[in-house]
Amino acid sequence: MDVRDKLEALEDNRSLKARYCRYIDTKQWARLRGLFSAGARFEGFGSAPDGADADAFVAGVSARLAEAVSVHHCHTPEIVFLSPDRARAVWAMQDHLEWPQPIRLKEAPEARGFVGWGHYEEAYLRENGQWKMDFLRLTRLRIDPLPTGGTFPDTRALRRASPDWLDH
């Protein structure tokens, strides 16, 4: 890859990951599904079993987060290119997941949610000129359960994201 192609591909993959976080947090499930390759696989997620395909992952995450407030942040990507159409990355991540009532979570039993830190290990594939996520693995360094006491934040008065903001 020449320098320009590599810089464009780096930015495309950064943007792909940004959309992933935004689509999950704003519950844009159809758009989320569009980020994945036909053969995408997933590991390490509470919302889908290891080896799940993209349809199973999106179905699982949309069901799990239906009533939750979620905030996903990804930082400091390390992206390497294996070929002009294949790449791998590691992203530092933090997520905050909170439900209206305590629920049984593998990550934080009997809590109303958690704040977690770790990394995404990912593989990307360029299909028909578009970069897609082809493999995602979530690894965890730390999880802090949210206590069962307290109140769930009332987010009804907050300004909502404009799903089509970048489409115009």
C-alpha positions in Angstrom: 0.0 0.0 0.0 1.3 3.5 -0.8 1.1 6.1 2.0 -2.1 7.7 0.7 -3.9 4.4 0.4 -2.8 3.5 3.9 -3.9 6.8 5.4 -7.3 6.5 3.8 -7.7 2.9 5.0 -6.7 3.9 8.5 -9.3 6.7 8.6 -11.9 4.4 7.1 -11.3 1.8 9.9 -11.4 4.5 12.6 -14.7 5.7 11.3 -16.0 2.2 11.1 -15.3 1.7 14.8 -16.8 5.1 15.7 -20.0 4.0 14.0 -20.0 0.7 15.8 -20.0 2.5 19.2 -22.6 5.1 18.1 -25.0 2.6 16.6 -24.9 0.4 19.7 -25.4 3.4 22.1 -28.2 4.9 20.0 -29.8 1.5 19.3 -29.5 1.6 15.5 -29.6 -2.1 15.0 -30.0 -2.3 11.2 -27.1 0.1 10.7 -25.0 -1.8 13.2 -25.6 -5.0 11.2 -24.4 -3.3 8.0 -20.9 -2.8 9.5 -20.1 -6.5 9.5 -18.8 -8.8 6.7 -20.9 -11.7 5.6 -18.6 -14.1 7.5 -18.0 -12.0 10.6 -17.5 -13.8 13.9 -17.6 -12.7 17.6 -15.9 -13.8 20.8 -16.1 -12.6 24.4 -19.5 -10.8 24.3 -22.2 -11.3 27.0 -24.8 -10.8 24.3 -23.8 -13.7 22.0 -21.9 -17.0 22.3 -18.4 -17.3 21.0 -18.4 -18.0 17.3 -21.7 -16.2 16.7 -22.3 -14.7 13.3 -23.4 -11.1 12.8 -27.1 -11.8 12.8 -26.8 -13.6 16.2 -24.6 -10.9 17.6 -27.0 -8.0 16.6 -30.0 -10.0 17.8 -28.3 -10.6 21.1 -27.0 -7.1 21.7 -30.3 -5.5 20.7 -32.2 -7.8 23.2 -29.7 -7.3 26.0 -29.5 -3.5 25.7 -33.2 -2.8 24.9 -33.8 -1.2 28.3 -30.2 -0.2 29.1 -28.4 3.0 28.8 -25.0 2.3 27.3 -21.9 4.4 26.6 -19.0 2.9 24.6 -15.7 4.6 24.1 -12.8 3.3 22.1 -9.4 4.9 22.1 -5.8 4.6 20.8 -6.2 2.2 18.0 -3.2 0.1 16.8 -4.1 -0.8 13.2 -1.9 -3.0 11.0 -2.5 -4.0 7.4 -2.0 -7.5 6.3 -2.8 -6.7 2.7 -4.6 -3.9 0.8 -7.9 -5.5 1.8 -7.2 -6.9 5.2 -6.3 -5.3 8.5 -6.2 -6.1 12.2 -6.5 -3.7 15.2 -6.5 -3.5 18.9 -8.6 -0.7 20.5 -8.6 0.3 24.2 -12.2 0.5 25.4 -14.4 1.5 28.2 -18.1 0.8 28.5 -20.8 1.8 30.9 -24.0 -0.3 30.9 -26.9 0.4 33.2 -30.4 -1.1 33.4 -33.5 0.2 35.3 -33.4 -2.7 37.7 -30.8 -5.3 38.8 -30.5 -8.1 36.3 -28.5 -11.3 36.2 -25.3 -10.5 34.2 -22.4 -12.9 33.7 -20.1 -9.9 34.1 -21.7 -8.5 37.3 -24.2 -10.8 38.9 -27.0 -9.1 40.9 -25.9 -5.6 39.8 -27.8 -3.0 37.8 -25.0 -2.7 35.4 -21.2 -2.2 35.3 -18.4 -0.1 34.0 -15.8 -2.1 32.2 -12.4 -1.6 30.7 -10.4 -3.7 28.2 -9.7 -4.1 24.6 -11.3 -5.0 21.3 -9.2 -7.2 19.0 -10.6 -7.0 15.5 -10.0 -8.0 11.9 -11.3 -6.0 9.0 -12.0 -6.9 5.4 -12.6 -4.6 2.5 -15.6 -5.8 0.4 -16.6 -4.0 -2.7 -14.5 -1.0 -1.7 -16.0 -0.8 1.8 -14.2 -1.8 5.0 -16.2 -4.2 7.2 -15.6 -5.8 10.6 -14.8 -9.4 10.0 -13.9 -10.5 13.5 -14.4 -8.9 17.0 -13.1 -10.2 20.3 -13.8 -8.3 23.5 -11.3 -8.8 26.3 -11.7 -7.4 29.8 -9.1 -6.0 32.2 -11.6 -4.8 34.9 -15.3 -4.7 35.6 -16.8 -2.5 38.3 -20.4 -3.5 39.1 -22.9 -0.7 39.6 -24.6 -1.1 43.0 -28.2 -2.1 43.1 -29.3 0.9 45.2 -29.8 4.3 43.7 -32.0 5.4 40.9 -31.9 4.8 37.2 -31.2 8.1 35.3 -34.2 9.6 33.7 -32.9 10.3 30.2 -36.2 11.4 28.6 -35.3 15.1 28.7 -31.8 14.6 27.1 -31.3 15.6 23.5 -31.2 12.5 21.4 -28.8 11.7 18.7 -29.9 12.5 15.1 -29.5 9.1 13.4 -29.3 10.7 9.9 -27.1 13.6 10.8 -24.2 12.5 8.6 -26.4 11.3 5.8 -27.1 14.8 4.4 
